[in-house]
């Protein structure tokens, strides 16, 4: 009996020891750390780091990132299997960013951080110019631009709505200088228009006073007498690519409109078509297509007006943007005129100028360019 008792005791001890060893060697999953929640502006690079993760009884052999957008779609950062990676959200809302770590025994555990994306403001620009300038003296104008984490693509200078310089860039922050000589005395308006690579715009405007200085001569106001109802005036700006013949137009005076000269009067193209369908980048629009479809819209509006002429109180159908004012345009508009005649310094006729390089020249993708 004593022998049997000893055997039983040894068996119980062996089982207990085996169970203890198994319990002591049971694998524990990794302690995964995706990092802290973040709040950033749209189109800002978000940096992700899983280096805070560790495995309590081994090593982490793999990490994998995944992202759920505010709309519920799945996406991934630049390197989904790197401990450190990044992504750039272009929409606002809350993004769920999850990293899953796997240890050397195959156990996994995930952790999620949340990135709240707020609207971005687009590029900013400040303009420095002397308040008083001698007529026909070279003056340096300075624009300081910042891209809000998005590179600047173009910087355009305009004097009284007339383009004088164009610079192409590909960096977020820059100081851009332009030199200009004013031929006419009086109050003049200097404007700089900046676009980033997302097509967002920033502007700055300064008024300067041009006086007769050492250059002498009487007052010259011939370049300041341009009126849109008399001739084609450049406050919106048109360009021509000398290599392809492509013509584009941009909003040069910041009123948010693209205005064309049709049937002897300025027409806001947005009253007849959706102008954004004609955008070609850099704040510019396909001029030929936009003009063609705007003319069609004007003709259709006039046809509707004729058909309803039997009712003198009948409206003409309203504008594309919901304005019921019909064909009439704001008589105070000073946007661009596409055709016409006149001798205004800032205006051109319907024909292409003989000099293919405008004052100051245009650089970048449009080379010298022909200005209309």
C-alpha positions in Angstrom: 0.0 0.0 0.0 2.8 2.3 0.8 4.4 1.8 -2.6 1.2 2.5 -4.4 0.8 5.8 -2.4 4.2 6.9 -3.4 3.6 6.2 -7.1 0.3 8.2 -7.0 2.0 11.1 -5.3 4.7 11.2 -7.9 2.2 11.1 -10.7 0.3 14.0 -9.2 3.5 16.0 -8.8 4.5 15.4 -12.5 1.1 16.6 -13.7 1.3 19.7 -11.6 4.8 20.5 -12.8 3.9 20.0 -16.5 0.9 22.3 -16.1 3.0 24.9 -14.4 5.6 24.9 -17.1 2.9 25.2 -19.8 1.3 28.1 -17.9 4.7 29.8 -17.6 5.5 29.5 -21.3 2.1 30.6 -22.7 2.8 33.3 -25.3 1.5 36.8 -24.7 0.4 39.1 -27.6 2.4 42.3 -28.4 1.6 45.6 -26.8 0.8 47.6 -29.9 1.0 51.4 -29.9 -0.2 53.5 -32.9 0.6 56.8 -31.3 -1.4 59.8 -30.2 -4.5 61.2 -31.9 -3.8 64.2 -34.2 -5.6 67.2 -35.6 -4.2 68.6 -38.9 -5.3 70.8 -41.8 -6.3 69.2 -45.1 -3.4 68.3 -47.4 -1.0 68.2 -44.5 1.4 65.3 -44.2 0.5 63.1 -41.2 3.5 61.1 -39.8 2.8 57.7 -38.3 5.1 55.9 -35.9 4.6 52.4 -34.3 8.0 52.3 -32.6 6.2 52.5 -29.2 5.0 48.9 -29.7 6.8 46.0 -28.0 6.4 42.3 -27.2 6.6 41.3 -23.5 8.0 37.8 -24.2 9.6 38.0 -27.6 9.9 40.3 -30.6 7.6 42.0 -33.0 8.2 40.6 -36.5 5.6 42.6 -38.5 3.5 45.7 -38.5 0.7 46.6 -40.9 -1.1 50.0 -41.2 -4.6 50.5 -42.6 -6.7 53.7 -42.8 -10.4 54.2 -42.9 -11.5 57.5 -44.4 -14.4 59.7 -43.1 -16.5 58.2 -45.9 -15.8 54.6 -44.8 -13.4 53.8 -47.6 -10.2 51.8 -47.0 -6.8 53.2 -47.9 -3.2 52.9 -46.8 -0.2 55.1 -46.0 2.9 55.4 -48.1 4.5 52.2 -46.7 1.8 50.0 -45.1 4.4 47.6 -43.5 6.9 50.1 -42.2 7.1 51.1 -38.5 7.3 54.7 -39.6 5.3 56.0 -42.5 3.0 58.9 -43.6 -0.1 59.8 -45.5 -1.6 63.1 -46.7 -5.4 63.4 -46.3 -7.1 65.6 -48.8 -10.6 65.6 -47.4 -11.9 66.9 -44.0 -13.3 64.7 -41.3 -12.0 61.9 -38.9 -9.7 59.2 -40.2 -9.3 56.0 -38.3 -5.6 54.8 -38.5 -5.0 51.3 -37.3 -1.7 49.5 -36.9 -1.6 45.7 -36.2 1.6 44.1 -34.8 2.5 40.4 -35.0 5.1 38.8 -32.7 7.5 35.9 -33.3 4.9 33.4 -32.1 2.2 34.6 -34.5 0.1 36.5 -31.9 -1.3 39.8 -33.0 -2.9 42.9 -31.5 -4.1 46.2 -33.0 -4.3 49.8 -31.9 -6.1 52.7 -33.5 -5.4 56.5 -33.5 -7.7 59.1 -34.9 -6.7 61.9 -37.2 -9.2 64.9 -37.4 -8.7 66.9 -40.6 -9.9 70.5 -40.8 -10.2 72.7 -43.9 -7.0 74.4 -45.1 -6.8 78.0 -46.1 -4.7 77.8 -49.2 -1.7 80.0 -50.0 -1.0 83.3 -48.3 0.8 86.3 -49.9 2.0 89.7 -48.8 3.0 92.5 -51.2 5.6 95.1 -50.5 5.8 98.2 -52.8 6.8 101.9 -52.3 3.9 104.2 -51.6 5.3 106.9 -53.9 7.1 106.1 -57.1 8.9 108.3 -59.7 7.5 108.0 -63.1 9.6 105.9 -65.5 11.9 104.7 -62.7 12.5 101.0 -62.2 10.9 99.9 -59.0 11.3 96.5 -57.3 8.1 94.9 -56.0 8.3 92.0 -53.6 5.8 89.2 -52.9 6.3 86.8 -49.9 4.3 83.6 -50.5 3.5 80.6 -48.3 1.8 77.5 -49.4 0.2 76.0 -46.3 2.1 72.7 -46.7 1.2 72.6 -50.5 3.8 73.9 -53.0 3.2 77.1 -54.9 2.8 76.7 -58.7 2.5 80.2 -60.1 3.0 83.8 -59.2 1.5 86.5 -61.5 1.9 90.3 -61.3 -0.7 92.7 -62.6 -0.6 96.5 -62.8 -4.0 98.1 -63.2 -5.2 94.6 -64.4 -2.4 94.3 -67.0 -0.1 91.3 -66.5 3.6 92.2 -66.3 5.4 89.2 -64.9 4.8 85.4 -64.5 6.9 83.0 -62.4 6.5 79.3 -62.0 7.5 77.7 -58.7 7.5 74.3 -57.0 8.1 75.0 -53.4 6.0 75.9 -50.4 7.6 79.3 -49.4 9.3 81.9 -51.5 10.1 85.5 -51.9 9.5 86.7 -55.5 10.7 90.0 -56.9 9.5 91.9 -59.9 10.8 95.1 -61.5 8.4 97.5 -63.1 8.5 101.0 -64.6 5.3 103.1 -64.5 4.8 105.3 -67.6 1.7 107.1 -66.3 1.3 109.3 -63.2 -1.5 109.0 -60.7 -2.8 106.3 -58.5 -1.9 102.8 -59.8 -3.0 99.4 -58.5 -0.4 96.6 -58.2 -1.8 93.1 -57.6 -0.1 89.7 -57.2 -2.1 86.5 -57.7 -0.7 83.2 -56.4 -1.9 79.6 -57.1 -0.8 76.4 -55.3 -0.7 73.0 -56.9 -4.2 72.2 -55.7 -5.5 75.2 -57.6 -6.2 77.4 -54.5 -5.6 81.1 -54.8 -4.1 83.8 -52.7 -4.0 87.5 -53.6 -2.5 90.8 -52.3 -3.1 94.3 -53.7 -1.4 97.6 -53.1 -2.1 101.1 -54.4 0.9 103.3 -55.3 1.2 106.9 -56.3 3.2 107.6 -59.4 4.6 111.2 -59.6 6.8 113.2 -62.0 10.3 112.8 -60.6 13.7 113.2 -62.1 12.4 111.7 -65.3 10.6 115.0 -66.1 7.8 115.4 -68.6 4.1 116.3 -68.2 1.4 114.1 -66.7 0.5 111.1 -68.8 -2.8 109.5 -68.1 -3.3 107.8 -71.5 -2.8 104.4 -69.9 -5.4 104.9 -67.3 -8.4 105.7 -69.5 -9.6 102.2 -70.2 -13.3 101.6 -69.9 -14.9 98.2 -70.7 -17.9 99.7 -72.5 -15.6 101.4 -75.0 -12.9 98.8 -75.7 -11.3 95.5 -74.7 -9.8 95.9 -71.2 -7.6 93.4 -69.4 -8.6 92.9 -65.8 -9.2 89.2 -66.3 -6.1 87.9 -68.1 -5.8 85.8 -71.3 -2.8 83.9 -72.5 -1.7 82.0 -75.6 0.7 79.1 -75.8 3.0 79.9 -78.7 3.8 76.2 -79.2 0.3 74.7 -79.1 -1.9 77.7 -79.8 -3.9 76.9 -76.7 -5.6 80.0 -75.2 -6.4 80.2 -71.5 -8.0 82.9 -69.3 -7.7 83.6 -65.5 -9.5 85.7 -63.0 -7.2 88.7 -62.8 -9.2 91.1 -60.6 -10.3 88.6 -57.9 -14.1 89.0 -58.4 -14.5 85.3 -58.7 -15.9 85.6 -62.3 -14.6 84.9 -65.8 -16.0 87.7 -68.0 -16.0 87.6 -71.8 -16.9 90.3 -74.4 -19.8 88.9 -76.4 -22.2 90.8 -78.7 -20.8 94.1 -77.7 -21.1 93.7 -73.9 -19.3 91.9 -71.1 -20.8 88.5 -70.1 -20.2 86.6 -66.9 -19.6 83.1 -68.3 -20.8 81.6 -65.0 -24.3 82.8 -65.9 -24.4 80.4 -68.8 -22.1 77.5 -68.0 -20.3 75.9 -65.1 -16.9 77.5 -65.6 -15.2 74.9 -63.4 -15.7 72.3 -66.2 -13.3 74.3 -68.2 -10.5 74.6 -65.6 -7.1 73.5 -66.8 -5.0 74.1 -63.7 -3.1 77.0 -62.2 -6.3 79.1 -61.9 -6.7 79.1 -65.7 -9.6 78.1 -68.0 -9.8 76.8 -71.6 -10.7 80.1 -73.3 -11.8 78.8 -76.7 -14.2 76.1 -75.3 -15.5 78.4 -72.6 -16.2 81.2 -75.1 -17.9 78.8 -77.6 -20.2 77.4 -75.0 -20.9 80.8 -73.5 -21.9 82.1 -76.9 -24.3 79.1 -77.3 -25.7 79.9 -73.9 -26.3 83.5 -74.8 -28.0 82.6 -78.0 -30.3 80.1 -76.2 -31.2 82.7 -73.7 -32.0 85.2 -76.4 -34.1 82.7 -78.2 -36.0 82.0 -75.0 -36.5 85.7 -74.6 -37.9 86.1 -78.1 -40.3 83.1 -77.7 -41.7 84.7 -74.5 -41.8 88.2 -76.0 -45.6 88.0 -76.3 -45.8 88.3 -72.6 -44.1 91.6 -71.7 -43.8 90.6 -68.1 -42.3 87.2 -68.8 -38.7 86.8 -67.5 -36.1 85.6 -69.9 -35.3 82.4 -68.1 -32.8 83.5 -65.5 -29.1 82.8 -65.4 -27.1 79.6 -64.9 -26.3 80.5 -61.3 -29.9 81.1 -60.4 -29.9 84.9 -61.0 -33.1 85.9 -62.8 -31.7 89.0 -64.2 -31.4 87.5 -67.7 -28.9 88.9 -70.2 -28.2 92.1 -68.4 -24.8 92.3 -66.8 -23.4 94.5 -64.1 -22.6 97.9 -65.7 -19.8 98.4 -63.2 -18.0 95.2 -64.3 -14.4 95.8 -65.4 -13.6 92.2 -66.4 -11.9 91.2 -69.6 -13.4 91.9 -73.1 -12.6 89.2 -75.6 -13.0 91.3 -78.8 -13.3 94.9 -79.7 -11.1 97.9 -80.6 -9.5 100.9 -79.0 -6.2 102.3 -78.0 -6.1 101.7 -74.3 -2.7 100.8 -73.0 -4.2 97.8 -71.1 -6.4 96.7 -74.0 -6.0 94.7 -77.2 -8.1 94.4 -80.3 -9.3 91.2 -81.8 -6.0 90.4 -83.6 -3.0 88.7 -82.2 -0.2 91.3 -81.3 2.9 91.3 -83.5 5.2 91.2 -80.5 4.9 87.6 -79.1 6.7 88.5 -75.8 4.6 90.8 -73.6 6.1 93.4 -71.2 8.2 91.6 -68.7 7.9 88.3 -70.5 6.3 85.1 -69.3 8.3 82.2 -68.1 7.6 78.6 -67.1 5.2 76.3 -69.0 4.0 79.1 -71.2 7.4 80.3 -72.2 7.3 83.8 -73.7 3.6 83.4 -74.6 1.3 85.7 -76.5 -0.8 87.9 -74.4 -4.4 88.8 -75.5 
